[in-house]
Structure formats: structure tokens, C-alpha cells
């Protein structure tokens, strides 16, 4: 005689408004989603990166324009907004880099178990956010 199994719930039609709001994603899932979001953000901010590189390296006059944008702003856009965009770019790069290193380590060492995935995801979040706070403090002139 086989033991009776309890019926598992079936989700045939997932309601995005009801079901997805109650779903709890593991830490590794958040790191994976943020890895993709940070890559997309870096791609979208690529014109800003090219502008920063061009204006900071072209001449002394363009470097003065570059630094003035972050303090006084440009046109109707205030300087703090440019700093926030640069901070978003800093976070995107650091998170994408740390998550990429995490994936490389997992590929090389073949550590694909749940415990290592969770602990490495936490380390990725802590390191990327910690470095973002340090560099953001420097960007906003706190030290």
C-alpha cells in the first residue's frame, strides 16, 4: 500500500496583482534580478558615461564644465540630479561586477548548492552596497 500524498496547489492562471505581491523571492533571486537591472541601467546610462569621459578628458576648459555640472547643474537640471545619476551608475557597476564575480566563482568551484547561493548572494549585496555608500559619500563631498 502506498502512503497518501497531500495535494500540492496548482497555479494555472497566475494573477500578477494578487499572486506576485505575496511571493517571497530568495536573496539569490533578488541578486539575479538586480544583476540584470544593473546591466540594463548601465546600458541606458552609456551616453552619460561617454559624455563624462569626453568632457573630463578633452581639455582643461571641458574639465571645468564637467565639474561645474556636478556643483551648479546644467540648464534647468540641478547639480544634485547629476550626482544621483552618477550614484546610480556607481551602484550599477559595483553590483554588476560583484554579482559577476560571484557567478564566476560559482562556475569555477562548482558550488551550486542552496546554502552557498544564499551566503554568496548576501556577500554580494553587502559588498556592493557598502562600496556604493563609501563612493557615494565621496561623490557628495562627505569626506
Number of C-alpha atoms within 10 A of each C-alpha: 3 4 5 6 6 6 6 6 6 7 8 6 7 10 10 9 8 9 11 11 9 9 8 9 9 12 16 20 14 15 21 17 12 18 21 16 15 23 18 14 17 20 14 12 17 13 11 16 14 11 12 16 13 14 17 17 12 10 11 11 11 15 17 12 16 20 15 13 19 19 15 14 18 15 8 6 11 14 17 15 15 18 18 15 13 19 19 18 23 21 23 25 19 22 27 24 17 22 25 15 13 16 18 12 13 16 11 8 9 9 13 11 9 10 10 13 19 16 12 21 23 16 15 23 19 14 15 21 15 14 15 21 15 12 17 19 13 11 16 14 8 9 8
